[in-house]
């Protein structure tokens, strides 16, 4: 009796130790998140002011370093164009995979390489756009739209994979009902399948936007880092990540303060999109 | 049109089935979308070829193996051997795996098996937030917070444990270790998310069977959950490895950018991705330097391709997934 009790105690203790270790691991994962958010808010809020958002970086070595207006505008323009490029293509590929390609060899290959694309480092996309669009001098050298193409390449696999998952979940009975009523295939897709899957697709697009907005590496040698605000996507364009990267490299207190402020702005933007994505995901009828 | 042969005709044209003009949009959509999809394949092929062509001057001058495995990256002498960068990439990614994977797996196990049910969703979402923080912000935080705060602890460790290999000596601020630590934090969300997904495919009846035989929760995890999901967790770790190797900006900021092979974990180094981001500005005017950077990108590309292909192979073909889908086919709630 005592022997059994002893074994039971030992096993129970083991269980408690394991539980404690797993809880500890979870804490270890959450600590950096809390620390990053803490420092972002503490150091970032101090940099925020009206002029921080309404002036361009001055670039002057002494005195007022200026704000981040051009960086915010640039990020919105570049990410906006990247989304406009990646969303239709990504959703189109997903529709083809689900509605036409199914499991034929070409579709299998496309699926595999879309997966491969998610693993390609973002700097390699940047290099590729640099080689094909910047070096070749199409429409000048560095330009906002070239940065947008690099980000679109990055966002494309995210859009496609998430859209494919929700399209597959649309019940076949809906498609069959549409076809049985005499609707052609393309009408079934645009009027029945897409509306049913829309919230899920929007979630995927928003997540892709959030991912693309935080990327630095592909932008520094496609859109580069400039000071002035620009509405011309054909000209070099600033962006929040690039601005932060350049300010960190300067290691001057005033610029580092601006980097914290810009980082808080960027993270706030990204969390906004992530939260929107979650809201859409919750509303989604098809899961 | 088979329907035409069995259907009635009116004016020599089948009543069932559409006139050719009405069938046109359907074909356009079908082939248009197919062209788009195949276009993606061609684009990736084009990628590879263009990168290779632009990198060729470097490979021609030093040879492929000479470029990749020579320990001499000297911009001023125009000699480019990428071994210090390759070693830096492997060390930082290795440190990231050693620190990040246990934490990520522990988080996934805690979330799915121990956490009270109503906290599961929020806890998983919170860990996922780590993935929403941009790389450059990790770099900023690592450089201005992590490096100064950890330095005394690192120096203490380096002095006390100098008998260990790759430990000892003066602790540089930015180092392999700091870069690995930052990369570890960055791969936790992806490794944890995939592990959660893999664990959720473990059939409930196996877990319940273990519990019914009197196993404690931990014993149930060890006997039912872990053996079943081992392949999937390995795959998740490999995907994390791919991520860590390709991560650019955060590593660039905290690695120290010294193109030599450091003697200890606390020395400054360089990675393949960091060298591209850092030296690109100056390389624009020097064709050989530029080719060398693109060659470094190509080496990185090939490495991540291999790692990712292996990872996908393990996750997709792992026994967990096969049995998981089989049990779904039989209507089991797995």
Interface residues (C-beta under 8 A of the other chain):
Chain A: X11 X12 X14 X15 X18 X19 X21 X22 X23 X24 X25 X26 X28 X29 X30 X32 X33 X35 X36 X39 X40 X89 X92 X93 X95 X96 X97 X99 X100 X101 X106 X107 X109 X110 X112 X113 X114 X115 X116 X117 X119 X120 X121 X122 X123 X124 X127 X128 X131 X132 X135 X156 X184 X185 X186 X189 X210 X213 X214 X215 X216 X217 X220 X221 X241 X244 X245 X248 X256 X259 X260 X263 X266 X267 X270 X271 X274 X278
Chain B: X18 X22 X23 X25 X26 X28 X29 X30 X32 X33 X34 X36 X37 X38 X40 X41 X44 X47 X50 X51 X54 X102 X103 X104 X105 X106 X107 X109 X110 X111 X113 X114 X123 X125 X126 X127 X129 X130 X132 X133 X134 X135 X136 X137 X138 X139 X140 X141 X143 X144 X145 X185 X188 X192 X216 X217 X218 X219 X221 X239 X242 X243 X245 X246 X247 X248 X249 X253 X273 X276 X277 X280 X293 X294 X297 X300 X301 X304 X305 X307 X308 X309 X311 X312
